Amino acid sequence: MNISKRAFLKASGASLATVAVAGQTLTSSVLAKPNDPHNTAKNKNSTLKPITNTVKGISKVERLERISHAQKLMQQLDISALILEPGAAMDYFSGIQWWRSERLTAVIIPREGKVSVVCPFFEEPSVRESLAVGEDIRVWQEHESPFALVKQILTDAKLNKGKIAFESSVRYFVSSGVMAELSNMQHVSAEPVTRGCRMYKSQHELELMHKANEVTLLAYAHVWSKLKVGMSQGDVKSLMSSAQQQLGGQGAWNMALFNQASAYPHGTKQQQTLTEGSIVLMDCGCNVHGYQSDISRTFVFGEPSKRQREVWQTVRQGQEIAFEQAKIGSQAGSVDDAVRQFYQTKGFGPGYKLPGLSHRTGHGIGMEGHESVNFVHGETEILKPGMCFSNEPGIYIQGEFGVRLEDCIYMTKKGPQWFTMPPSSLDDPIGKLIKLT
């Protein structure tokens, strides 16, 4: 029997105050019942409570272990030093949370010994606020060259030959400026080192990602219960952003697409409002202590049409096929291939053609929303324990609507595990948080 959204909300007390966690009930006090007559006006405006104070950020000891692992990889690859600009990798190893500007701030990791930091003189106190490891900070004045400081650090470490490794995101003026000072050294890619560390998540990292996913899933439940006729896409985005923030998520980001706009995976300028029968495609996430969630849900406001149900269920089957194909020892690209083969039997595609799945089936995730490796055709990277991915094989029918369901998985020795279990049907469209293995 099909259940309409109105009936579902009525049966659940007009709130999604419980989200199941592998057979147990979660957050009886996190989501208040918005239609409870005993709620005060204040409670109606603030029905969510933070849930992130039960987890701690990455410790100094963990960062030192990461640096040690990176140095072992550098020695195996005969790399003398690694140079990082502000971003996820710098935070991963040093804790420094900074931004990129025309003034160089960099972390230098030698193949042996302690890390060093280069930054502008007037920024040193601010840089130290988030620095978790290392005491060697070299500062440069506005009229001086920061690249000379990098050379001095390497000279002090007796590293005057060999390979200097840069991440692919390092800007040209940085790599060229450093190499101009180190004419007897070679520049190489740092990806084998940084990816070799960051691609495989520790149990603590998985716990932080799990909590971020919990925040986003609870926020979806809150938003789903509050959808109303006449809402704009902006209204729903604002509601989701507020919900994630109230639950303790940081850096919340949100996308909401209605009706025909949902056929564009990353949106369009088309202005849409919520009406009976509207498709609502949302793609949202946040971070907890720097670790990301990324969940997509597709709702129908009111009673879904037969066409909407069929496409939604096909996408749900696509997710399951991707999950089953993500086996330890398999190539990452095989996950994408399996989904496309199935979609073609349903009349979509072939390949990346529309109507069908016009983007990869999933991407790596961790401190960044998109990390290596991807579930994409041709990707030969072998799946191993500790890797984390999104699983999001959408279907897009331009001129009609799009459907995307996205849940993240992590690889264990026994195979993939869900952070969040996808929903089973359009009538119960939130899904479940799964206990971390």
C-alpha positions as CSV (number, residue, x, y, z in Angstrom):
1,M,0.0,0.0,0.0
2,N,1.3,3.5,-0.9
3,I,1.5,6.1,1.8
4,S,1.3,9.8,1.0
5,K,3.5,12.3,2.6
6,R,0.6,13.7,4.6
7,A,-0.4,10.3,5.9
8,F,3.2,9.5,6.7
9,L,3.7,12.7,8.7
10,K,0.4,12.2,10.5
11,A,1.4,8.6,11.5
12,S,4.8,9.9,12.8
13,G,3.3,12.7,14.8
14,A,4.2,15.3,12.1
15,S,7.9,14.9,12.8
16,L,10.7,12.5,12.0
17,A,11.9,12.5,15.5
18,T,13.5,9.1,15.3
19,V,16.0,7.8,12.8
20,A,16.8,4.1,13.1
21,V,20.3,3.0,13.7
22,A,20.7,-0.7,12.7
23,G,17.8,-1.8,14.9
24,Q,18.0,0.9,17.6
25,T,16.4,4.3,17.9
26,L,18.4,7.4,17.7
27,T,18.0,10.9,19.1
28,S,14.7,10.9,21.0
29,S,15.6,14.4,22.3
30,V,17.4,15.8,19.2
31,L,14.3,16.5,17.1
32,A,11.3,18.0,19.0
33,K,7.8,17.5,17.6
34,P,7.1,20.7,15.7
35,N,3.3,20.3,16.0
36,D,3.3,19.5,19.7
37,P,0.8,22.0,21.3
38,H,3.0,22.1,24.4
39,N,6.0,23.5,22.5
40,T,6.7,27.1,23.3
41,A,7.3,29.7,20.5
42,K,11.0,29.5,21.3
43,N,11.0,25.7,20.9
44,K,9.2,25.9,17.6
45,N,12.0,28.1,16.3
46,S,14.8,25.9,17.6
47,T,13.8,22.2,17.6
48,L,17.3,20.8,17.1
49,K,20.2,20.2,19.5
50,P,23.9,19.7,18.9
51,I,25.0,16.1,18.7
52,T,28.7,16.5,17.9
53,N,30.1,17.1,21.4
54,T,30.6,13.3,21.8
55,V,33.6,13.2,19.4
56,K,37.0,14.7,19.6
57,G,39.2,16.1,16.9
58,I,42.5,14.6,15.7
59,S,45.2,14.6,18.4
60,K,48.9,15.7,18.2
61,V,49.9,12.1,18.6
62,E,47.8,11.1,15.5
63,R,49.4,13.9,13.4
64,L,52.9,12.8,14.4
65,E,52.0,9.2,13.4
66,R,50.8,10.6,10.0
67,I,54.1,12.5,9.5
68,S,56.1,9.4,10.4
69,H,54.1,7.4,7.8
70,A,54.6,10.1,5.2
71,Q,58.3,10.0,5.8
72,K,58.5,6.3,5.4
73,L,56.8,6.7,2.0
74,M,59.2,9.5,1.1
75,Q,62.2,7.3,1.9
76,Q,60.7,4.4,-0.2
77,L,60.2,6.9,-3.1
78,D,63.5,8.6,-2.6
79,I,61.9,12.0,-2.0
80,S,63.9,14.5,0.0
81,A,61.1,16.8,1.2
82,L,57.4,17.5,0.8
83,I,56.1,21.1,0.5
84,L,52.4,21.8,1.3
85,E,50.3,24.9,0.8
86,P,47.2,25.7,3.0
87,G,44.4,23.2,2.5
88,A,43.3,19.8,3.6
89,A,46.8,18.2,3.4
90,M,48.4,20.9,5.5
91,D,45.7,20.5,8.1
92,Y,46.0,16.7,7.9
93,F,49.6,16.7,8.9
94,S,50.1,19.9,10.9
95,G,46.7,21.1,12.1
96,I,47.2,24.5,10.5
97,Q,44.0,25.8,9.1
98,W,44.8,28.7,6.8
99,W,44.0,30.1,3.4
100,R,45.9,30.8,0.3
101,S,46.9,34.3,-0.7
102,E,49.7,35.9,-2.7
103,R,51.8,35.6,0.5
104,L,53.3,32.1,0.9
105,T,52.5,30.0,4.0
106,A,53.9,26.5,3.7
107,V,54.7,23.4,5.6
108,I,57.9,21.5,4.8
109,I,58.1,17.8,5.8
110,P,61.7,16.4,5.4
111,R,62.3,12.7,4.8
112,E,63.7,12.6,8.4
113,G,63.3,14.9,11.4
114,K,60.7,17.6,12.3
115,V,58.5,19.6,10.2
116,S,59.0,23.4,9.6
117,V,56.6,26.2,8.7
118,V,57.2,29.3,6.6
119,C,54.8,32.2,6.9
120,P,54.7,36.0,6.8
121,F,56.0,37.7,10.0
122,F,52.7,39.4,10.8
123,E,50.7,36.2,10.4
124,E,52.8,34.0,12.8
125,P,50.6,34.5,15.9
126,S,47.5,33.5,13.9
127,V,49.2,30.5,12.2
128,R,50.3,29.2,15.6
129,E,46.7,29.2,16.9
130,S,45.9,26.0,14.9
131,L,49.5,24.5,14.6
132,A,49.4,21.1,16.4
133,V,52.9,19.8,15.7
134,G,56.3,21.5,15.3
135,E,58.0,24.5,16.7
136,D,60.2,25.6,13.8
137,I,58.4,28.5,12.3
138,R,60.5,30.7,9.9
139,V,59.0,34.1,9.2
140,W,59.6,36.5,6.3
141,Q,59.1,40.2,6.0
142,E,57.3,41.8,3.1
143,H,60.5,42.8,1.3
144,E,62.0,39.3,1.6
145,S,61.7,36.1,-0.4
146,P,59.9,33.2,1.4
147,F,61.5,30.8,-1.1
148,A,65.0,31.6,0.4
149,L,63.6,30.4,3.7
150,V,62.5,27.1,2.2
151,K,66.0,26.6,0.9
152,Q,67.5,27.4,4.3
153,I,65.2,24.9,6.0
154,L,66.4,22.2,3.5
155,T,70.0,23.2,3.9
156,D,69.7,23.0,7.7
157,A,68.3,19.5,7.2
158,K,71.3,18.7,4.9
159,L,69.0,18.2,2.0
160,N,70.7,19.9,-0.9
161,K,70.0,17.3,-3.6
162,G,67.3,14.9,-4.6
163,K,63.5,15.3,-5.2
164,I,61.2,17.9,-3.9
165,A,57.5,16.9,-3.9
166,F,54.6,19.2,-4.6
167,E,50.9,18.4,-4.5
168,S,49.0,18.9,-7.7
169,S,47.1,21.8,-6.1
170,V,50.2,23.8,-5.3
171,R,50.2,27.0,-7.4
172,Y,52.7,27.6,-10.1
173,F,54.3,30.7,-8.5
174,V,55.1,28.6,-5.4
175,S,56.6,25.6,-7.2
176,S,58.6,27.8,-9.6
177,G,59.8,30.1,-6.8
178,V,61.0,27.1,-4.7
179,M,62.7,25.4,-7.6
180,A,64.5,28.6,-8.7
181,E,66.3,28.4,-5.3
182,L,67.0,24.7,-5.7
183,S,68.4,24.4,-9.2
184,N,70.3,21.1,-8.3
185,M,67.1,19.4,-7.2
186,Q,64.1,17.8,-9.1
187,H,60.4,18.5,-8.6
188,V,58.1,15.6,-8.5
189,S,54.4,14.8,-7.6
190,A,53.6,14.5,-3.9
191,E,50.4,12.5,-4.6
192,P,52.0,9.1,-3.9
193,V,52.8,10.3,-0.4
194,T,49.8,12.5,0.5
195,R,47.3,10.1,-1.2
196,G,49.1,7.1,0.3
197,C,48.3,8.6,3.7
198,R,45.0,10.3,3.3
199,M,43.2,7.7,1.2
200,Y,43.1,5.2,4.0
201,K,41.1,6.4,7.0
202,S,41.8,5.4,10.6
203,Q,39.1,4.3,12.9
204,H,39.0,7.8,14.4
205,E,38.6,9.4,11.0
206,L,35.7,7.1,10.3
207,E,34.1,8.1,13.6
208,L,34.3,11.7,12.6
209,M,32.8,11.0,9.2
210,H,30.1,8.9,10.8
211,K,29.1,11.8,13.1
212,A,29.0,14.2,10.1
213,N,26.7,11.8,8.3
214,E,24.5,11.6,11.3
215,V,24.2,15.3,11.4
216,T,23.2,15.5,7.7
217,L,20.7,12.6,7.9
218,L,19.0,14.1,10.9
219,A,18.8,17.5,9.2
220,Y,17.2,15.8,6.2
221,A,14.5,14.3,8.5
222,H,13.9,17.7,9.9
223,V,13.6,19.3,6.5
224,W,11.4,16.6,5.1
225,S,8.9,17.1,7.9
226,K,8.6,20.8,7.2
227,L,8.1,21.0,3.4
228,K,5.2,23.2,2.4
229,V,3.5,24.2,-0.8
230,G,4.9,27.5,-2.2
231,M,8.4,27.1,-0.7
232,S,11.3,28.2,-3.0
233,Q,14.5,26.3,-3.5
234,G,16.2,29.0,-1.4
235,D,13.7,28.4,1.4
236,V,14.6,24.7,1.6
237,K,18.3,25.3,1.3
238,S,18.1,27.8,4.2
239,L,16.1,25.3,6.3
240,M,18.7,22.6,5.7
241,S,21.7,24.9,6.4
242,S,20.1,26.0,9.7
243,A,19.4,22.4,10.7
244,Q,22.9,21.1,10.1
245,Q,24.4,24.1,12.0
246,Q,22.0,23.6,15.0
247,L,23.0,19.9,15.1
248,G,26.6,20.9,15.4
249,G,27.8,20.5,11.8
250,Q,30.4,23.0,10.5
251,G,30.8,24.4,7.0
252,A,27.3,23.2,6.0
253,W,26.6,23.3,2.3
254,N,23.3,22.6,0.6
255,M,21.6,22.3,-2.8
256,A,17.9,22.0,-3.4
257,L,16.4,21.5,-6.9
258,F,12.7,21.2,-7.7
259,N,10.8,19.9,-10.7
260,Q,12.6,20.2,-14.1
261,A,15.6,21.8,-12.4
262,S,16.4,18.5,-10.7
263,A,17.5,17.1,-14.1
264,Y,20.6,19.3,-13.8
265,P,23.0,17.5,-11.4
266,H,24.5,20.6,-10.0
267,G,21.7,23.0,-10.6
268,T,20.4,25.7,-12.9
269,K,19.2,29.3,-12.7
270,Q,15.6,28.2,-13.2
271,Q,13.4,29.4,-10.4
272,Q,11.1,26.7,-9.1
273,T,8.5,26.5,-6.3
274,L,7.1,23.5,-4.4
275,T,3.7,22.3,-5.6
276,E,1.8,19.0,-5.3
277,G,3.8,16.3,-7.1
278,S,7.1,18.2,-7.2
279,I,10.3,16.3,-7.2
280,V,12.8,17.7,-4.6
281,L,16.4,16.7,-5.2
282,M,18.8,17.7,-2.4
283,D,22.6,17.3,-2.1
284,C,23.9,18.4,1.3
285,G,26.8,18.0,3.7
286,C,28.9,19.4,6.5
287,N,32.0,18.6,8.4
288,V,32.8,17.5,12.0
289,H,36.4,18.3,13.1
290,G,37.2,18.7,9.4
291,Y,35.7,15.4,8.1
292,Q,32.9,15.5,5.6
293,S,29.5,14.1,4.9
294,D,27.8,14.0,1.5
295,I,24.2,12.8,1.2
296,S,21.7,13.3,-1.5
297,R,18.0,12.6,-1.2
298,T,15.1,12.8,-3.7
299,F,11.6,13.4,-2.3
300,V,8.2,13.8,-4.0
301,F,5.9,16.3,-2.3
302,G,2.5,14.7,-2.3
303,E,1.7,11.5,-4.2
304,P,4.4,10.3,-6.6
305,S,3.5,9.5,-10.1
306,K,4.2,6.0,-11.5
307,R,7.1,7.4,-13.6
308,Q,8.6,9.1,-10.5
309,R,8.4,5.8,-8.6
310,E,10.0,3.8,-11.4
311,V,12.9,6.1,-11.9
312,W,13.5,6.5,-8.1
313,Q,13.5,2.7,-7.6
314,T,15.9,2.2,-10.5
315,V,18.3,4.6,-8.9
316,R,18.0,2.8,-5.6
317,Q,18.8,-0.5,-7.4
318,G,21.8,1.3,-9.0
319,Q,23.1,2.2,-5.6
320,E,22.8,-1.4,-4.4
321,I,24.6,-2.7,-7.5
322,A,27.4,-0.2,-6.9
323,F,27.6,-1.3,-3.2
324,E,27.7,-5.0,-4.2
325,Q,30.4,-4.4,-6.8
326,A,32.7,-2.5,-4.4
327,K,34.6,-5.5,-3.4
328,I,38.1,-5.6,-1.8
329,G,40.5,-6.3,-4.7
330,S,38.2,-5.0,-7.4
331,Q,39.1,-2.0,-9.6
332,A,37.3,1.2,-8.7
333,G,36.1,1.6,-12.3
334,S,34.3,-1.7,-12.2
335,V,31.7,-0.1,-9.8
336,D,30.8,2.5,-12.4
337,D,30.7,0.0,-15.2
338,A,28.3,-2.3,-13.3
339,V,25.8,0.5,-12.7
340,R,25.8,1.7,-16.3
341,Q,25.3,-1.9,-17.6
342,F,22.2,-2.1,-15.4
343,Y,20.9,1.3,-16.4
344,Q,21.2,0.4,-20.0
345,T,18.8,-2.6,-19.5
346,K,16.3,-0.1,-18.2
347,G,16.6,2.1,-21.3
348,F,19.0,4.7,-20.0
349,G,22.4,5.7,-21.5
350,P,24.4,4.0,-22.9
351,G,27.4,5.2,-21.1
352,Y,27.2,8.8,-20.0
353,K,24.4,9.7,-22.5
354,L,21.1,11.3,-21.3
355,P,18.6,10.4,-20.2
356,G,20.7,8.4,-17.8
357,L,23.7,8.8,-15.5
358,S,25.9,11.7,-16.9
359,H,28.5,11.8,-14.1
360,R,30.6,9.2,-12.2
361,T,29.0,6.8,-9.8
362,G,31.0,8.1,-6.8
363,H,34.1,9.9,-5.5
364,G,36.5,9.6,-2.7
365,I,35.7,11.5,0.4
366,G,37.4,12.5,3.7
367,M,38.6,15.9,4.8
368,E,37.6,17.1,1.3
369,G,34.2,16.5,-0.2
370,H,35.9,15.1,-3.3
371,E,39.1,13.1,-3.0
372,S,40.9,10.4,-5.0
373,V,39.9,7.7,-6.0
374,N,36.7,7.8,-8.0
375,F,34.1,5.3,-9.1
376,V,34.5,6.1,-12.7
377,H,35.0,4.2,-16.0
378,G,38.7,3.4,-16.5
379,E,39.8,3.9,-12.9
380,T,42.2,1.0,-12.2
381,E,43.0,1.7,-8.5
382,I,42.3,-1.4,-6.4
383,L,39.8,-1.1,-3.6
384,K,41.4,-1.6,-0.2
385,P,40.3,-1.3,3.5
386,G,40.1,2.3,4.8
387,M,39.0,3.9,1.5
388,C,35.8,5.9,1.6
389,F,33.5,6.8,-1.3
390,S,30.2,8.4,-2.2
391,N,27.7,6.1,-3.9
392,E,25.4,8.3,-6.1
393,P,24.4,6.8,-9.4
394,G,21.6,9.3,-10.4
395,I,19.4,9.4,-13.4
396,Y,18.6,12.7,-15.2
397,I,15.8,13.2,-17.7
398,Q,16.0,16.7,-19.0
399,G,12.6,18.4,-19.4
400,E,11.1,16.2,-16.8
401,F,13.1,15.6,-13.6
402,G,16.2,14.0,-12.0
403,V,16.7,11.5,-9.2
404,R,19.8,11.1,-7.1
405,L,20.3,9.1,-4.0
406,E,23.7,9.4,-2.4
407,D,25.1,7.6,0.6
408,C,28.8,7.2,1.6
409,I,30.5,3.9,2.2
410,Y,33.8,2.8,3.8
411,M,35.8,-0.2,2.9
412,T,36.6,-2.9,5.5
413,K,38.5,-6.2,5.2
414,K,35.1,-7.8,4.6
415,G,34.0,-5.3,2.0
416,P,31.9,-2.1,1.9
417,Q,29.9,-0.8,4.8
418,W,27.3,2.0,4.7
419,F,27.7,5.1,6.9
420,T,24.0,5.7,6.1
421,M,21.6,3.1,4.7
422,P,19.7,4.4,1.7
423,P,15.9,4.7,2.0
424,S,13.9,1.8,0.8
425,S,11.1,3.7,-0.9
426,L,9.8,7.1,-1.9
427,D,7.2,6.7,0.9
428,D,10.0,6.5,3.6
429,P,12.7,8.6,1.9
430,I,15.2,9.3,4.7
431,G,17.1,6.1,5.3
432,K,19.0,5.0,8.4
433,L,22.3,5.7,10.2
434,I,24.3,2.5,10.5
435,K,26.4,1.7,13.5
436,L,30.1,2.0,12.7
437,T,31.9,-1.3,12.4
